Amino acid sequence: MVVVPEPLRAAARAQALLRGLHVTDAGYFPAARAHRIERPTGAPTTLVILCLRGTGWFRLGEENGPVGPGDLIWLPAGLAHAYGAGQDPWTIAWAHFAGEEVPAWARLLNLGVTVSAAKVRLPVDRLDEIALDRVYAAIERGFSLRQQLAAATALRRSLSEVAQLAIAPTESRSARDRVLASVETLRQDWQRPRRLVELATAAGVSMTHYCTLFRHHTGFAPIDFLIRLRVQHACRLLDTTTLPVREVAERVGYSDSYYFTRCFRRVMGCSPRAYRQLQKG
């Protein structure tokens, strides 16, 4: 593990490129037998732990929770906590960090201050994509501004991947896979008219559950996502052809050019004609 010296932490808090997010400690512990940490008053920084293999446990406040492969634990700064390896000692990558962005990352990942809200489940077969160990690898090289920026960038990338891969609390692995498959179906076949009941039935879940999982993974409701795909393709046609707006609308699945214009304006903030006149690139 590597710990950034306190004078450099203070400098990071004043550095414009680091005050948003900076790493203060990071490490990688393989098969960490007898690993145990108790912090009755919490830590001055936020801590994230990713369990890659084995088992462990954590306590936040008065609550306890188990940890296994694919679990990411978020322990906010200033809150009493403890954690440690289980009988099958865990292998973990971890990082302490601070900065103005931290509350926004917690909101993005739907993380709170209870045990149930402090754990994110991730697909075990995709943990390599999180690459939290790269935070440690970056900060191990030294504490120059460039190296601290590399560590912060690695952490942002890891947290972004967590946001993409996180499994919702009500989501089974099979339901997740079916909903993600339907997302890819929409990406590949975006011109075809779709009905919500058709999409939910194909995924094998209720319409309400389908919409919840779909929004969790894409940020949008299914039909809104489809509209945005069509508008995206319309933008390409407007940028690369001289087709009239009416024909662009038809090519992206809209028989009514006025309705297409309304959808386009809602997504892009301007009409198709105004978009075509913008200087881009």
Secondary structure as GFF3:
##gff-version 3
##sequence-region A 1 281
A	DSSP	beta_strand	2	3	.	.	.	ID=ss1
A	DSSP	alpha_helix	6	14	.	.	.	ID=ss2
A	DSSP	beta_strand	22	29	.	.	.	ID=ss3
A	DSSP	beta_strand	36	39	.	.	.	ID=ss4
A	DSSP	beta_strand	46	53	.	.	.	ID=ss5
A	DSSP	beta_strand	56	60	.	.	.	ID=ss6
A	DSSP	beta_strand	63	67	.	.	.	ID=ss7
A	DSSP	beta_strand	71	75	.	.	.	ID=ss8
A	DSSP	beta_strand	81	85	.	.	.	ID=ss9
A	DSSP	beta_strand	91	98	.	.	.	ID=ss10
A	DSSP	alpha_helix	102	108	.	.	.	ID=ss11
A	DSSP	beta_strand	119	121	.	.	.	ID=ss12
A	DSSP	three_ten_helix	124	129	.	.	.	ID=ss13
A	DSSP	alpha_helix	133	140	.	.	.	ID=ss14
A	DSSP	alpha_helix	145	165	.	.	.	ID=ss15
A	DSSP	alpha_helix	173	188	.	.	.	ID=ss16
A	DSSP	alpha_helix	196	203	.	.	.	ID=ss17
A	DSSP	alpha_helix	207	218	.	.	.	ID=ss18
A	DSSP	alpha_helix	222	240	.	.	.	ID=ss19
A	DSSP	alpha_helix	245	251	.	.	.	ID=ss20
A	DSSP	alpha_helix	257	268	.	.	.	ID=ss21
A	DSSP	alpha_helix	272	277	.	.	.	ID=ss22
###
